[in-house]
């Protein structure tokens, strides 16, 4: 959206985001677990999260577990989504983005390495990088919520202040 319709985007926050091809792959075990939709059919989310992303368990994924076990994703759709992700890269056009951007990363993310966030921040003109220490892939949903949400709120408030001035 920021590339195709930049006038519709005032500020951009990329959290635990990848540029696709051109980034250093995450932990092989975490990536291997991502290539199968089995995690939606068998394991409770807390076990999956710990396997994929490490760290302590999520505060409450019981509702998500019940919903995904009741209606898991279509395996064919899952494979098409995976195939699309494997062949995609934003690296060639990141330098053309002109929207104020905050790139957030988790220092202990096993799926999207912090080096990927550094690549994004370097390639997007004027982008700001913030790495949340002692955080894992789900840092926006975990115990680090206050830190990450504070960074996002401050960044977005700066935009609102600039627009009202």
Secondary structure, 3 states (H helix, E strand, C coil): CCCCCHHHCCEEEEECCCCECCCCCCCHHHHHHHCCHHHHCCCCHHHHHHHHHCCCCCCCCHHHHHHHHHCCCCHHHHHHHHHHHHCCECCCCHHHCCCEEEEEEECCCCCCCHHHHHHHHHHCCCCEEEEECCCCCCCCCCCCHHHHHHHHHHHHHHHHHHHHC
